[in-house]
Amino acid sequence: MCNNKGKENNNVSINTFYDIVEENNISLFSPKKDQCDTSCGYQTNNISEKEWKDHIEDKNRSREEKCMDKEKALLNEILVFTMDLQAVKVCPYLKASALYYKSKLCVHNFTTYNLATHESTCYWWDETQSDLSASSFVSCIIDQITEAHNKNPNLNIILWSDGCCYQNRNNVLSNALLEFAINNKVVIEQKYLTKGETQMDCDSVHSNIERKLKNADIYLPSDYVKITQSARKKPFPYNVKWCDTSFFKRYQIDLNRYDSLRPGKSAGDPTVTNIKSLRYR
């Protein structure tokens, strides 16, 4: 006769463990599989040790700077946000094999994350509403800092991101942020993490959404909104906005104080990708 008592106890223990993890919003760390180009190049002897050490030093300096900004944000001295675009989603997203060869609609999620309050806003839209031009991302960023500034009008704002040019490092965004700073009498800073070392707090939002999507069927782009709203329970659900054509502004046309961000003009001078931070007064 088989004894199932031990098996039942194991099942109870496992269920209790998952209940505790879910209740306390705990997740197990899973190391990223991808590495930055510099680290891979160093391992294969395509990059010198000096270049690699400079890269590590630059990474550590930017990380320390971000930690200091977070401490100031926790003391309510400034507002600090991280922001990034999630990997492209498609609609419909079903298990039916016939859909594999069908054309699908691309759906995008641009996420901002408040380092002090852990509030996060996800801006969802599909390719029928807008594209991936600079103006689309500027519309999301200006919407976020407008809300934050209205709640805390005396605090300056810092935006941390990767160095993706069409999202975060272009004259369209700079013109919009400068205009906002002038009109609202606030100082805004953009700071960029080192290329290849751009893990941020907003990545946890994307991770939670991806986990919820594992066994989900997507019939409409709006289904991604529902999934995102249920992706986190504590300390509170994510703020989700579905963006239609009326949400997006034409910043690329309407604002044109500066037509370039490049620090130099001649060959060999610094380029846009060399910029580590920008301040708008």
C-alpha positions in Angstrom: 0.0 0.0 0.0 1.4 3.4 -1.0 1.9 6.1 1.6 0.8 9.5 0.1 1.1 11.4 3.4 4.6 12.7 2.6 3.5 13.7 -0.9 0.6 15.6 0.5 2.8 17.4 3.0 5.1 18.4 0.3 2.3 19.8 -1.8 1.0 21.8 1.2 4.5 23.2 1.8 4.9 24.2 -1.9 1.5 25.9 -1.9 2.3 27.8 1.3 5.6 28.9 -0.2 3.8 30.3 -3.3 1.2 32.0 -1.2 3.9 33.8 0.8 5.7 34.8 -2.4 2.5 36.2 -3.9 1.3 37.9 -0.7 4.6 39.7 0.0 5.3 40.5 -3.7 8.6 38.6 -3.6 10.4 37.4 -6.7 13.5 35.2 -7.2 16.4 36.7 -9.0 17.1 35.3 -12.4 20.4 36.6 -14.0 20.1 38.1 -17.4 21.4 35.9 -20.3 22.5 38.8 -22.5 25.7 40.7 -21.8 26.9 44.1 -23.0 29.1 44.2 -26.2 32.1 45.5 -24.2 32.1 42.6 -21.8 31.7 40.1 -24.6 34.5 41.8 -26.5 36.8 41.7 -23.6 36.2 37.9 -23.0 37.1 37.2 -26.6 40.2 39.5 -26.5 38.7 41.9 -29.0 38.8 44.8 -26.5 41.8 45.8 -24.5 41.9 45.6 -20.7 42.1 49.4 -20.4 38.9 49.8 -22.5 37.1 47.3 -20.4 38.2 48.9 -17.1 37.1 52.3 -18.4 33.8 50.8 -19.2 33.4 49.3 -15.7 34.4 52.5 -14.1 31.9 54.4 -16.2 29.2 51.9 -15.3 29.9 52.2 -11.6 29.9 56.0 -11.7 26.5 56.1 -13.3 25.1 53.6 -10.9 26.4 55.5 -7.9 24.9 58.7 -9.4 21.5 57.0 -9.8 21.7 55.7 -6.2 22.4 59.2 -4.9 19.5 60.6 -6.9 17.2 57.9 -5.4 18.3 58.9 -1.8 17.4 62.5 -2.5 14.1 61.4 -4.0 13.3 59.4 -0.8 14.0 62.6 1.2 11.5 64.4 -1.1 14.2 66.8 -2.4 13.7 65.9 -6.1 11.6 63.8 -8.4 13.4 60.9 -10.1 12.0 58.7 -12.8 13.4 55.8 -14.8 11.9 55.1 -18.3 12.1 52.6 -21.0 10.2 50.9 -23.9 9.1 47.3 -23.5 9.9 44.8 -26.3 7.3 45.0 -29.1 4.2 43.0 -28.4 1.9 41.7 -31.2 -1.9 41.3 -31.5 -3.5 38.8 -31.8 -1.3 36.6 -29.6 -2.8 33.1 -29.6 -1.6 29.5 -29.5 -3.3 28.6 -32.8 -0.6 27.5 -35.3 -2.5 29.1 -38.2 -1.7 32.6 -36.8 2.0 32.1 -37.0 2.1 33.1 -40.7 -0.5 35.9 -40.4 0.3 39.6 -40.2 -0.1 41.0 -36.7 -0.6 44.4 -35.2 2.4 45.8 -33.3 1.6 47.1 -29.8 4.0 49.2 -27.7 4.4 50.0 -24.0 6.5 52.9 -22.8 7.0 52.7 -19.0 8.0 55.3 -16.4 8.8 54.4 -12.8 9.0 56.8 -9.8 12.0 55.7 -7.7 10.6 57.2 -4.4 7.0 56.1 -4.5 7.3 53.0 -6.7 4.4 54.3 -8.8 4.7 53.3 -12.4 2.7 54.4 -15.5 2.5 52.3 -18.6 1.6 54.0 -21.9 0.2 51.5 -24.3 -0.6 52.1 -28.0 -0.7 50.2 -31.3 0.7 51.1 -34.7 -2.7 52.4 -35.9 -2.6 55.2 -33.2 1.0 56.3 -33.5 4.5 55.2 -34.5 7.9 54.9 -32.8 9.0 58.5 -33.7 10.5 60.8 -31.1 7.2 62.7 -30.8 5.4 59.6 -29.5 7.8 59.1 -26.6 7.9 62.9 -25.9 4.1 62.8 -25.5 4.4 60.1 -22.8 7.3 61.8 -21.0 5.6 65.2 -21.0 2.4 63.7 -19.7 4.2 62.0 -16.9 6.3 65.0 -15.7 3.2 67.3 -16.0 1.3 65.1 -13.5 4.3 64.9 -11.2 5.0 68.6 -11.4 1.3 69.4 -10.6 1.6 67.3 -7.4 5.1 68.7 -6.4 5.5 72.1 -8.1 8.6 73.0 -6.1 10.7 69.9 -6.9 13.2 69.6 -9.8 13.0 66.5 -12.0 15.6 63.9 -13.0 15.0 61.4 -15.8 17.1 58.3 -16.0 17.2 56.2 -19.2 19.3 54.3 -21.7 20.9 56.2 -24.5 18.6 55.1 -27.3 18.6 58.2 -29.6 15.1 58.0 -31.1 13.6 57.6 -27.6 15.7 59.6 -25.1 18.5 61.5 -26.8 17.3 63.7 -29.6 16.5 67.4 -30.2 12.8 66.8 -30.3 12.7 65.7 -26.7 15.3 68.3 -25.6 13.2 71.1 -27.2 10.1 69.8 -25.4 11.8 69.5 -22.0 13.4 72.9 -22.3 10.0 74.5 -23.2 8.5 72.7 -20.1 11.3 73.9 -17.8 10.9 77.5 -19.0 7.1 77.5 -18.7 7.0 75.9 -15.3 10.1 77.4 -13.8 11.6 74.1 -12.9 15.0 72.4 -13.6 14.9 69.1 -15.5 17.9 66.8 -15.9 18.3 63.9 -18.2 20.9 61.3 -17.2 22.0 58.2 -19.2 23.3 54.9 -18.0 26.3 53.3 -19.6 25.6 51.4 -22.9 25.1 47.7 -22.3 24.6 48.3 -18.5 21.1 49.8 -18.6 19.1 47.6 -16.1 16.6 49.9 -14.4 13.7 49.7 -11.9 11.2 50.0 -14.7 12.4 46.7 -16.1 10.7 45.0 -13.2 7.4 46.3 -14.6 8.1 44.7 -18.0 9.1 41.5 -16.2 5.8 41.3 -14.3 3.9 41.9 -17.4 5.7 39.2 -19.4 5.1 36.8 -16.5 1.3 37.5 -16.7 1.4 37.1 -20.5 2.9 33.5 -20.4 -0.4 31.7 -20.5 -2.6 34.6 -21.7 -4.5 34.9 -25.0 -4.5 38.4 -26.6 -7.4 39.1 -29.0 -7.4 42.9 -28.9 -4.7 45.5 -28.1 -6.8 46.6 -25.1 -6.2 43.1 -23.6 -2.6 44.2 -22.8 -4.1 47.0 -20.6 -6.1 44.5 -18.6 -3.0 42.2 -18.2 -0.9 45.2 -17.1 -3.4 46.3 -14.5 -3.4 42.8 -12.9 0.4 42.4 -13.1 1.1 43.9 -9.7 -1.1 44.0 -6.6 1.3 45.4 -4.0 2.0 48.2 -3.0 -0.6 49.1 -5.6 -1.5 48.2 -9.3 0.3 49.9 -12.2 -1.2 53.0 -13.7 -2.1 52.2 -17.3 -3.0 54.6 -20.1 -4.3 53.6 -23.5 -3.1 56.2 -25.9 -5.1 57.1 -29.0 -4.4 59.6 -31.8 -5.7 62.5 -29.7 -3.0 61.8 -27.0 0.0 62.3 -29.2 1.3 65.8 -30.0 3.4 66.8 -33.0 6.5 68.0 -31.1 8.7 67.3 -34.0 7.0 70.1 -35.9 5.7 72.5 -33.3 8.9 72.9 -31.2 12.2 73.8 -32.9 14.5 75.9 -30.7 17.5 73.7 -31.5 18.0 71.6 -34.6 20.8 69.5 -33.2 22.3 68.2 -29.9 25.7 67.3 -31.2 28.4 68.9 -29.0 30.8 69.3 -31.9 30.6 69.9 -35.6 33.9 68.7 -37.1 35.1 65.2 -37.8 36.5 63.7 -34.6 34.4 66.0 -32.3 32.1 64.4 -29.7 28.8 63.2 -31.0 25.3 62.8 -29.5 26.1 59.4 -28.2 28.9 60.8 -26.1 26.5 62.9 -24.0 26.1 61.6 -20.5 23.6 64.2 -19.1 21.6 67.2 -20.1 20.2 70.0 -18.0 17.2 72.2 -18.9 16.8 75.5 -17.0 
